[in-house]
Protein backbone atom coordinates (compact mmCIF):
# COMPACT_ATOMS: atom_id res chain seq x y z
CA UNK A 1 0.00 0.00 0.00
CA UNK A 2 1.38 3.40 -0.98
CA UNK A 3 1.47 6.21 1.53
CA UNK A 4 0.45 9.75 0.57
CA UNK A 5 3.03 12.38 -0.32
CA UNK A 6 2.91 16.09 -1.12
CA UNK A 7 5.93 16.47 -3.43
CA UNK A 8 7.54 14.34 -6.11
CA UNK A 9 11.25 14.64 -6.89
CA UNK A 10 12.34 12.58 -9.88
CA UNK A 11 15.91 11.49 -10.47
CA UNK A 12 16.58 11.56 -14.21
CA UNK A 13 19.73 11.07 -16.25
CA UNK A 14 20.17 14.86 -15.84
CA UNK A 15 19.85 14.89 -12.04
CA UNK A 16 17.04 15.75 -9.65
CA UNK A 17 13.86 17.43 -10.93
CA UNK A 18 13.07 19.75 -9.24
CA UNK A 19 16.52 20.50 -7.86
CA UNK A 20 15.04 22.88 -5.27
CA UNK A 21 11.69 23.02 -3.53
CA UNK A 22 9.95 24.70 -0.62
CA UNK A 23 7.86 22.55 1.70
CA UNK A 24 6.48 22.55 5.24
CA UNK A 25 7.43 20.54 8.29
CA UNK A 26 5.37 17.33 8.32
CA UNK A 27 5.06 17.10 4.53
CA UNK A 28 6.40 14.10 2.65
CA UNK A 29 8.59 14.02 -0.43
CA UNK A 30 8.73 11.02 -2.72
CA UNK A 31 12.04 10.48 -4.52
CA UNK A 32 11.54 8.35 -7.64
CA UNK A 33 14.31 6.96 -9.83
CA UNK A 34 13.31 7.48 -13.47
CA UNK A 35 16.87 7.09 -14.79
CA UNK A 36 18.78 3.97 -15.84
CA UNK A 37 21.34 4.83 -13.11
CA UNK A 38 21.29 3.71 -9.49
CA UNK A 39 19.95 6.15 -6.90
CA UNK A 40 20.78 6.21 -3.19
CA UNK A 41 19.22 9.33 -1.64
CA UNK A 42 20.69 11.01 1.41
CA UNK A 43 18.56 13.69 3.10
CA UNK A 44 20.15 15.11 6.22
CA UNK A 45 20.83 12.05 8.37
CA UNK A 46 18.24 9.87 6.61
CA UNK A 47 18.99 7.68 3.64
CA UNK A 48 17.32 5.37 1.19
CA UNK A 49 18.33 1.92 0.07
CA UNK A 50 19.76 1.72 -3.44
CA UNK A 51 16.90 2.39 -5.86
CA UNK A 52 16.75 0.92 -9.34
CA UNK A 53 14.75 2.42 -12.21
CA UNK A 54 11.08 2.82 -11.19
CA UNK A 55 11.67 2.45 -7.45
CA UNK A 56 10.97 5.16 -4.89
CA UNK A 57 11.68 6.23 -1.32
CA UNK A 58 9.85 8.77 0.84
CA UNK A 59 11.13 11.32 3.34
CA UNK A 60 9.00 13.33 5.80
CA UNK A 61 10.36 16.73 6.82
CA UNK A 62 10.93 16.87 10.57
CA UNK A 63 12.27 20.39 11.14
CA UNK A 64 12.48 23.82 9.51
CA UNK A 65 15.59 24.98 7.70
CA UNK A 66 17.56 24.22 4.56
CA UNK A 67 18.04 20.52 3.90
CA UNK A 68 20.34 19.21 1.19
CA UNK A 69 19.61 15.98 -0.59
CA UNK A 70 22.06 14.07 -2.73
CA UNK A 71 22.57 10.90 -4.69
CA UNK A 72 25.37 9.06 -2.91
CA UNK A 73 26.07 7.10 -6.11
CA UNK A 74 27.28 10.20 -8.02
CA UNK A 75 27.02 13.24 -5.68
CA UNK A 76 24.22 15.01 -7.62
CA UNK A 77 22.52 17.38 -5.16
CA UNK A 78 19.31 19.30 -4.53
CA UNK A 79 17.86 21.45 -1.75
CA UNK A 80 14.68 21.68 0.31
CA UNK A 81 13.71 24.87 2.12
CA UNK A 82 11.50 23.67 4.96
CA UNK A 83 9.15 26.08 6.74
N, CA, C and O atoms as CSV, one atom per row, in Angstrom:
chain,resi,resn,atom,element,x,y,z
A,1,UNK,N,N,0.834,-1.181,0.000
A,1,UNK,CA,C,0.000,0.000,0.000
A,1,UNK,C,C,0.883,1.250,0.000
A,1,UNK,O,O,1.798,1.365,0.816
A,2,UNK,N,N,0.613,2.168,-0.898
A,2,UNK,CA,C,1.379,3.404,-0.980
A,2,UNK,C,C,0.885,4.398,0.060
A,2,UNK,O,O,-0.305,4.467,0.369
A,3,UNK,N,N,1.833,5.164,0.588
A,3,UNK,CA,C,1.468,6.207,1.534
A,3,UNK,C,C,1.421,7.544,0.796
A,3,UNK,O,O,2.133,7.733,-0.191
A,4,UNK,N,N,0.590,8.468,1.266
A,4,UNK,CA,C,0.453,9.750,0.568
A,4,UNK,C,C,1.721,10.586,0.669
A,4,UNK,O,O,2.507,10.447,1.607
A,5,UNK,N,N,1.900,11.455,-0.313
A,5,UNK,CA,C,3.034,12.378,-0.318
A,5,UNK,C,C,2.575,13.687,-0.943
A,5,UNK,O,O,1.605,13.717,-1.701
A,6,UNK,N,N,3.284,14.776,-0.618
A,6,UNK,CA,C,2.909,16.093,-1.121
A,6,UNK,C,C,3.774,16.545,-2.299
A,6,UNK,O,O,3.328,17.342,-3.124
A,7,UNK,N,N,5.003,16.044,-2.380
A,7,UNK,CA,C,5.928,16.466,-3.433
A,7,UNK,C,C,6.588,15.263,-4.077
A,7,UNK,O,O,6.856,14.255,-3.423
A,8,UNK,N,N,6.847,15.386,-5.371
A,8,UNK,CA,C,7.540,14.337,-6.114
A,8,UNK,C,C,8.836,14.924,-6.657
A,8,UNK,O,O,8.824,15.939,-7.353
A,9,UNK,N,N,9.951,14.278,-6.332
A,9,UNK,CA,C,11.246,14.642,-6.894
A,9,UNK,C,C,11.705,13.440,-7.708
A,9,UNK,O,O,11.879,12.344,-7.176
A,10,UNK,N,N,11.898,13.657,-8.996
A,10,UNK,CA,C,12.344,12.576,-9.875
A,10,UNK,C,C,13.847,12.679,-10.080
A,10,UNK,O,O,14.397,13.774,-10.197
A,11,UNK,N,N,14.501,11.528,-10.121
A,11,UNK,CA,C,15.913,11.487,-10.468
A,11,UNK,C,C,15.985,10.996,-11.908
A,11,UNK,O,O,15.622,9.860,-12.212
A,12,UNK,N,N,16.463,11.875,-12.790
A,12,UNK,CA,C,16.577,11.558,-14.208
A,12,UNK,C,C,18.046,11.418,-14.570
A,12,UNK,O,O,18.915,11.559,-13.709
A,13,UNK,N,N,18.328,11.145,-15.829
A,13,UNK,CA,C,19.727,11.066,-16.251
A,13,UNK,C,C,20.395,12.440,-16.236
A,13,UNK,O,O,21.599,12.542,-16.471
A,14,UNK,N,N,19.629,13.497,-15.964
A,14,UNK,CA,C,20.169,14.865,-15.844
A,14,UNK,C,C,20.227,15.343,-14.398
A,14,UNK,O,O,20.636,16.476,-14.145
A,15,UNK,N,N,19.834,14.516,-13.458
A,15,UNK,CA,C,19.851,14.891,-12.040
A,15,UNK,C,C,18.455,14.957,-11.462
A,15,UNK,O,O,17.515,14.397,-12.025
A,16,UNK,N,N,18.317,15.642,-10.338
A,16,UNK,CA,C,17.038,15.752,-9.647
A,16,UNK,C,C,16.149,16.810,-10.301
A,16,UNK,O,O,16.623,17.874,-10.700
A,17,UNK,N,N,14.855,16.504,-10.405
A,17,UNK,CA,C,13.863,17.434,-10.926
A,17,UNK,C,C,12.655,17.409,-10.001
A,17,UNK,O,O,11.983,16.380,-9.927
A,18,UNK,N,N,12.347,18.493,-9.289
A,18,UNK,CA,C,13.066,19.751,-9.243
A,18,UNK,C,C,14.323,19.622,-8.383
A,18,UNK,O,O,14.416,18.750,-7.519
A,19,UNK,N,N,15.278,20.499,-8.636
A,19,UNK,CA,C,16.520,20.504,-7.860
A,19,UNK,C,C,16.353,21.284,-6.561
A,19,UNK,O,O,17.133,21.107,-5.624
A,20,UNK,N,N,15.337,22.150,-6.500
A,20,UNK,CA,C,15.036,22.878,-5.268
A,20,UNK,C,C,13.524,22.907,-5.078
A,20,UNK,O,O,12.762,22.948,-6.044
A,21,UNK,N,N,13.108,22.885,-3.820
A,21,UNK,CA,C,11.686,23.025,-3.528
A,21,UNK,C,C,11.497,23.591,-2.142
A,21,UNK,O,O,12.382,23.511,-1.289
A,22,UNK,N,N,10.325,24.167,-1.931
A,22,UNK,CA,C,9.946,24.704,-0.624
A,22,UNK,C,C,8.771,23.880,-0.115
A,22,UNK,O,O,7.784,23.680,-0.824
A,23,UNK,N,N,8.888,23.406,1.121
A,23,UNK,CA,C,7.855,22.551,1.704
A,23,UNK,C,C,7.710,22.901,3.179
A,23,UNK,O,O,8.475,23.705,3.713
A,24,UNK,N,N,6.738,22.303,3.823
A,24,UNK,CA,C,6.476,22.552,5.239
A,24,UNK,C,C,6.832,21.343,6.078
A,24,UNK,O,O,6.812,20.206,5.606
A,25,UNK,N,N,7.161,21.613,7.345
A,25,UNK,CA,C,7.432,20.536,8.293
A,25,UNK,C,C,6.209,19.615,8.333
A,25,UNK,O,O,5.074,20.088,8.392
A,26,UNK,N,N,6.439,18.329,8.303
A,26,UNK,CA,C,5.366,17.335,8.318
A,26,UNK,C,C,4.969,16.845,6.944
A,26,UNK,O,O,4.279,15.832,6.830
A,27,UNK,N,N,5.390,17.543,5.888
A,27,UNK,CA,C,5.062,17.099,4.531
A,27,UNK,C,C,6.062,16.030,4.071
A,27,UNK,O,O,7.188,15.948,4.561
A,28,UNK,N,N,5.612,15.225,3.121
A,28,UNK,CA,C,6.403,14.096,2.651
A,28,UNK,C,C,6.798,14.289,1.198
A,28,UNK,O,O,6.008,14.740,0.369
A,29,UNK,N,N,8.040,13.938,0.916
A,29,UNK,CA,C,8.592,14.024,-0.428
A,29,UNK,C,C,8.888,12.615,-0.910
A,29,UNK,O,O,9.520,11.824,-0.210
A,30,UNK,N,N,8.426,12.313,-2.108
A,30,UNK,CA,C,8.729,11.015,-2.721
A,30,UNK,C,C,9.839,11.217,-3.740
A,30,UNK,O,O,9.704,12.017,-4.666
A,31,UNK,N,N,10.927,10.494,-3.567
A,31,UNK,CA,C,12.037,10.481,-4.518
A,31,UNK,C,C,11.888,9.246,-5.387
A,31,UNK,O,O,11.896,8.123,-4.883
A,32,UNK,N,N,11.752,9.452,-6.699
A,32,UNK,CA,C,11.543,8.346,-7.637
A,32,UNK,C,C,12.689,8.305,-8.633
A,32,UNK,O,O,13.077,9.336,-9.183
A,33,UNK,N,N,13.227,7.128,-8.864
A,33,UNK,CA,C,14.305,6.959,-9.835
A,33,UNK,C,C,13.704,6.685,-11.206
A,33,UNK,O,O,13.158,5.608,-11.447
A,34,UNK,N,N,13.803,7.661,-12.103
A,34,UNK,CA,C,13.312,7.484,-13.470
A,34,UNK,C,C,14.470,7.341,-14.452
A,34,UNK,O,O,14.263,7.351,-15.666
A,35,UNK,N,N,15.681,7.208,-13.934
A,35,UNK,CA,C,16.868,7.086,-14.789
A,35,UNK,C,C,17.312,5.631,-14.866
A,35,UNK,O,O,16.836,4.798,-14.095
A,36,UNK,N,N,18.217,5.317,-15.788
A,36,UNK,CA,C,18.783,3.970,-15.837
A,36,UNK,C,C,19.900,3.784,-14.807
A,36,UNK,O,O,20.420,2.679,-14.649
A,37,UNK,N,N,20.270,4.868,-14.103
A,37,UNK,CA,C,21.343,4.832,-13.112
A,37,UNK,C,C,20.800,4.399,-11.758
A,37,UNK,O,O,19.589,4.410,-11.537
A,38,UNK,N,N,21.695,4.017,-10.852
A,38,UNK,CA,C,21.294,3.708,-9.485
A,38,UNK,C,C,21.118,5.005,-8.707
A,38,UNK,O,O,21.791,5.999,-8.978
A,39,UNK,N,N,20.211,4.987,-7.743
A,39,UNK,CA,C,19.952,6.150,-6.903
A,39,UNK,C,C,19.983,5.708,-5.448
A,39,UNK,O,O,19.313,4.747,-5.069
A,40,UNK,N,N,20.761,6.413,-4.636
A,40,UNK,CA,C,20.778,6.209,-3.191
A,40,UNK,C,C,20.687,7.593,-2.577
A,40,UNK,O,O,21.684,8.311,-2.512
A,41,UNK,N,N,19.494,7.973,-2.124
A,41,UNK,CA,C,19.216,9.329,-1.642
A,41,UNK,C,C,19.676,9.482,-0.196
A,41,UNK,O,O,19.439,8.621,0.651
A,42,UNK,N,N,20.340,10.603,0.056
A,42,UNK,CA,C,20.691,11.005,1.411
A,42,UNK,C,C,20.031,12.358,1.650
A,42,UNK,O,O,20.242,13.304,0.891
A,43,UNK,N,N,19.224,12.444,2.720
A,43,UNK,CA,C,18.564,13.691,3.097
A,43,UNK,C,C,18.884,13.920,4.569
A,43,UNK,O,O,18.379,13.213,5.441
A,44,UNK,N,N,19.727,14.914,4.836
A,44,UNK,CA,C,20.145,15.110,6.219
A,44,UNK,C,C,20.799,13.839,6.722
A,44,UNK,O,O,21.763,13.358,6.126
A,45,UNK,N,N,20.284,13.290,7.815
A,45,UNK,CA,C,20.830,12.053,8.369
A,45,UNK,C,C,20.078,10.813,7.905
A,45,UNK,O,O,20.446,9.695,8.265
A,46,UNK,N,N,19.028,10.997,7.109
A,46,UNK,CA,C,18.241,9.869,6.609
A,46,UNK,C,C,18.791,9.414,5.261
A,46,UNK,O,O,19.434,10.183,4.546
A,47,UNK,N,N,18.532,8.173,4.930
A,47,UNK,CA,C,18.986,7.678,3.641
A,47,UNK,C,C,18.147,6.527,3.133
A,47,UNK,O,O,17.563,5.763,3.902
A,48,UNK,N,N,18.105,6.427,1.833
A,48,UNK,CA,C,17.321,5.372,1.186
A,48,UNK,C,C,18.203,4.158,0.910
A,48,UNK,O,O,19.430,4.251,0.938
A,49,UNK,N,N,17.569,3.023,0.645
A,49,UNK,CA,C,18.333,1.918,0.073
A,49,UNK,C,C,18.678,2.281,-1.374
A,49,UNK,O,O,18.215,3.306,-1.875
A,50,UNK,N,N,19.459,1.482,-2.032
A,50,UNK,CA,C,19.758,1.719,-3.442
A,50,UNK,C,C,18.497,1.470,-4.257
A,50,UNK,O,O,17.875,0.412,-4.157
A,51,UNK,N,N,18.126,2.465,-5.071
A,51,UNK,CA,C,16.899,2.395,-5.863
A,51,UNK,C,C,17.238,2.168,-7.329
A,51,UNK,O,O,18.041,2.899,-7.909
A,52,UNK,N,N,16.631,1.167,-7.914
A,52,UNK,CA,C,16.747,0.918,-9.343
A,52,UNK,C,C,15.692,1.745,-10.077
A,52,UNK,O,O,14.855,2.393,-9.448
A,53,UNK,N,N,15.736,1.721,-11.379
A,53,UNK,CA,C,14.749,2.417,-12.207
A,53,UNK,C,C,13.333,2.039,-11.769
A,53,UNK,O,O,13.016,0.857,-11.631
A,54,UNK,N,N,12.483,3.050,-11.553
A,54,UNK,CA,C,11.083,2.821,-11.190
A,54,UNK,C,C,10.822,2.681,-9.703
A,54,UNK,O,O,9.665,2.668,-9.283
A,55,UNK,N,N,11.869,2.575,-8.897
A,55,UNK,CA,C,11.669,2.446,-7.452
A,55,UNK,C,C,11.649,3.815,-6.795
A,55,UNK,O,O,12.144,4.790,-7.362
A,56,UNK,N,N,11.070,3.891,-5.584
A,56,UNK,CA,C,10.971,5.165,-4.888
A,56,UNK,C,C,11.231,5.000,-3.399
A,56,UNK,O,O,11.220,3.895,-2.858
A,57,UNK,N,N,11.466,6.138,-2.757
A,57,UNK,CA,C,11.680,6.230,-1.317
A,57,UNK,C,C,11.077,7.546,-0.853
A,57,UNK,O,O,11.130,8.540,-1.578
A,58,UNK,N,N,10.504,7.564,0.344
A,58,UNK,CA,C,9.852,8.772,0.841
A,58,UNK,C,C,10.529,9.300,2.095
A,58,UNK,O,O,11.027,8.543,2.929
A,59,UNK,N,N,10.531,10.627,2.202
A,59,UNK,CA,C,11.127,11.317,3.341
A,59,UNK,C,C,10.133,12.348,3.858
A,59,UNK,O,O,9.597,13.138,3.081
A,60,UNK,N,N,9.881,12.345,5.172
A,60,UNK,CA,C,8.999,13.325,5.797
A,60,UNK,C,C,9.850,14.355,6.527
A,60,UNK,O,O,10.722,14.006,7.322
A,61,UNK,N,N,9.585,15.625,6.249
A,61,UNK,CA,C,10.356,16.725,6.825
A,61,UNK,C,C,10.037,16.839,8.315
A,61,UNK,O,O,8.875,16.904,8.716
A,62,UNK,N,N,11.098,16.859,9.124
A,62,UNK,CA,C,10.926,16.874,10.569
A,62,UNK,C,C,11.198,18.222,11.212
A,62,UNK,O,O,10.720,18.484,12.316
A,63,UNK,N,N,11.961,19.088,10.540
A,63,UNK,CA,C,12.267,20.386,11.143
A,63,UNK,C,C,12.491,21.439,10.062
A,63,UNK,O,O,12.815,21.118,8.919
A,64,UNK,N,N,12.310,22.710,10.448
A,64,UNK,CA,C,12.482,23.821,9.511
A,64,UNK,C,C,13.963,24.059,9.229
A,64,UNK,O,O,14.832,23.717,10.031
A,65,UNK,N,N,14.222,24.648,8.079
A,65,UNK,CA,C,15.587,24.979,7.696
A,65,UNK,C,C,15.878,24.540,6.278
A,65,UNK,O,O,14.979,24.115,5.553
A,66,UNK,N,N,17.134,24.645,5.885
A,66,UNK,CA,C,17.557,24.219,4.562
A,66,UNK,C,C,18.142,22.823,4.674
A,66,UNK,O,O,19.041,22.575,5.478
A,67,UNK,N,N,17.628,21.921,3.867
A,67,UNK,CA,C,18.044,20.519,3.901
A,67,UNK,C,C,18.571,20.160,2.523
A,67,UNK,O,O,17.879,20.345,1.522
A,68,UNK,N,N,19.789,19.649,2.467
A,68,UNK,CA,C,20.344,19.213,1.191
A,68,UNK,C,C,20.032,17.742,0.978
A,68,UNK,O,O,20.078,16.945,1.915
A,69,UNK,N,N,19.717,17.391,-0.255
A,69,UNK,CA,C,19.606,15.978,-0.592
A,69,UNK,C,C,20.594,15.679,-1.705
A,69,UNK,O,O,20.916,16.543,-2.520
A,70,UNK,N,N,21.066,14.445,-1.726
A,70,UNK,CA,C,22.057,14.069,-2.727
A,70,UNK,C,C,21.930,12.604,-3.084
A,70,UNK,O,O,21.392,11.795,-2.329
A,71,UNK,N,N,22.448,12.289,-4.268
A,71,UNK,CA,C,22.573,10.905,-4.687
A,71,UNK,C,C,23.971,10.460,-4.295
A,71,UNK,O,O,24.956,10.971,-4.829
A,72,UNK,N,N,24.070,9.520,-3.376
A,72,UNK,CA,C,25.374,9.057,-2.913
A,72,UNK,C,C,26.119,8.260,-3.985
A,72,UNK,O,O,27.320,8.025,-3.852
A,73,UNK,N,N,25.430,7.846,-5.036
A,73,UNK,CA,C,26.074,7.103,-6.115
A,73,UNK,C,C,26.903,8.013,-7.018
A,73,UNK,O,O,27.878,7.555,-7.616
A,74,UNK,N,N,26.533,9.309,-7.131
A,74,UNK,CA,C,27.283,10.195,-8.019
A,74,UNK,C,C,27.364,11.642,-7.534
A,74,UNK,O,O,27.836,12.505,-8.274
A,75,UNK,N,N,26.921,11.926,-6.321
A,75,UNK,CA,C,27.023,13.242,-5.684
A,75,UNK,C,C,26.171,14.347,-6.323
A,75,UNK,O,O,26.442,15.525,-6.091
A,76,UNK,N,N,25.163,14.009,-7.109
A,76,UNK,CA,C,24.221,15.013,-7.617
A,76,UNK,C,C,23.401,15.508,-6.431
A,76,UNK,O,O,22.962,14.707,-5.606
A,77,UNK,N,N,23.188,16.825,-6.337
A,77,UNK,CA,C,22.519,17.377,-5.161
A,77,UNK,C,C,21.262,18.171,-5.503
A,77,UNK,O,O,21.022,18.527,-6.657
A,78,UNK,N,N,20.468,18.439,-4.467
A,78,UNK,CA,C,19.307,19.302,-4.529
A,78,UNK,C,C,19.092,19.898,-3.150
A,78,UNK,O,O,19.829,19.592,-2.213
A,79,UNK,N,N,18.064,20.764,-3.024
A,79,UNK,CA,C,17.861,21.450,-1.754
A,79,UNK,C,C,16.383,21.641,-1.454
A,79,UNK,O,O,15.587,21.956,-2.340
A,80,UNK,N,N,16.032,21.445,-0.193
A,80,UNK,CA,C,14.680,21.681,0.312
A,80,UNK,C,C,14.750,22.852,1.282
A,80,UNK,O,O,15.597,22.862,2.176
A,81,UNK,N,N,13.880,23.827,1.121
A,81,UNK,CA,C,13.713,24.871,2.121
A,81,UNK,C,C,12.454,24.504,2.887
A,81,UNK,O,O,11.349,24.563,2.347
A,82,UNK,N,N,12.624,24.126,4.144
A,82,UNK,CA,C,11.502,23.666,4.963
A,82,UNK,C,C,11.051,24.785,5.895
A,82,UNK,O,O,11.858,25.415,6.578
A,83,UNK,N,N,9.731,25.016,5.903
A,83,UNK,CA,C,9.154,26.082,6.738
A,83,UNK,C,C,8.408,25.501,7.899
A,83,UNK,O,O,7.854,26.242,8.711
